[in-house]
Amino acid sequence: MAEIKAREIIDRIEEHFPKGLALEWDNPGLLCGSRDKTVKKVMIALDCTDKVVDEAVEKGCDLVLTHHPLIFGSIKAVNDESFIGRRLIKLIKNDISLYAMHTNFDVAKEGMGHIVAERLGASELSPMEVTGEMDGEAVGIGFYGRLETPMGARELSSFIKERFGIEGVVYYDAGKPISTIAVCPGSGRGMLKFAKELSADALITGDMGHHDGIDAVAEGISLIDPGHYGLEHIFSAYMAEFLKKGFPELETFCCDRDPRGFI
């Protein structure tokens, strides 16, 4: 059986989700380890948490693939006095490479927005905020689309909860049927203006606050907040299937649990 190198996996990922699509502030790519590393087992997760690193070590993984980068800004020291340093040290000690694919995955044609839209049954799609171009088509953060059947805010929130297998959804009801939606998986702070420009009936996104909800309703837009994890956790299962198609010999594991608690 031929060895699979990390660079082969990275090349395939970047063919579909080019790093050039990532936003300026982002830091996707190979964050730790070598492109020449032989890979047999891959751990996939939304975030590179202590639990993810520990499980990768326990299962003998060669590569950790995450959506959110462990490293965003500059690092002045790699030591055990910070959680980032501790994770990097453990990864390096155990010869585990770390690769992140963040906003390039979010905006790519086959990426986060496309997967979420399919699960919601939305059609007539266009980017909420255009940030680039791929294969001659505009791509960007989030998407605007149309639901097959109009729903109220409570009904749509319940539908999202069921479709994404999450425990809770917060919503602010503008009191009208929802036919068109603006969706920004992950954090949508600052995206209300785009939902307003698109005349969306609802904005679906995470990390929103009390005043964001009140402001949305004042604009006649229902706000539905499934949390940052709520829509994005589908990354792991999707990428496990993506890797299996390209590299059936790979053994993949998913390590995602909602960090939120509900009572």
Phi, psi and omega in degrees: 000129182291142177288143175256122179268153178304323182297328178294318179294315180298316180299318180293318178299312185286342173293322181268329183230073188303135178301332181296345178278345183295149178288158188302323185281351188277169181217061178280170176119193179281109186263344183200136176100192188241144174291340181270004179295132174284131185241125175242327182231138182233130173260128183242133182204162177290317182230151176271077180273173176302318181297319180296315180297315180299318181290325177297318178295314183299322183271359179071036182286153179257340183216135170251126180245119181234162173279304181276132178292140174290326181250122175252305181260191180289151176241125182267346179204144173244099181215181184272017180266358176225154182293327177294314178300316181298319180292316180297318179299316181294320178297313182294316179302326183260014176053048179248125177277154180232125180231136179239142176227102192253259185291339173294325175287323181300317189264342184298155185301325181261010190270210190306311182300317180298316182294316180296317180300318178299317183291330178274351182071028182275148180227179181055054190276146171209155181294145173293308179235112181288127181237352182183196182221143178218123181054038177079005180244145177292136175229163180179191183282130177068183177209156173247136181203179183241135177279148179296320180231126178300145179223159169281168183298319180293316181296317179293321178298317178295321178297316179297316179303317181287315185293331183253003174060043181247162188275337184202150177223133175263137178220151173239122191262119177278357171080027177218158179299145181252114177251325182243139184231144170248122188235127175233094179302144182088225182265127182244023177303129179090000184266354180299325181297325179287321177298322179292315180299327181273357182058039179288147177281334181213147171250124180246114183193172183249175177063032180262151183254179181303312183289331174299319179294316179297318181295320180298313180299323178297333178270004181080020182244125174287141177249126179239120186242101177273005183088161181298318180290328193309313180264329189280343184295347177294346178309314188296310180295322180296314183288330175298317178291320178301313181291323180297324179293319182275330184221076184300341180286339183292144172258123183243147177228145175247134181230081179228129173221138181299121181287349180276153173243150180230139174232000000 
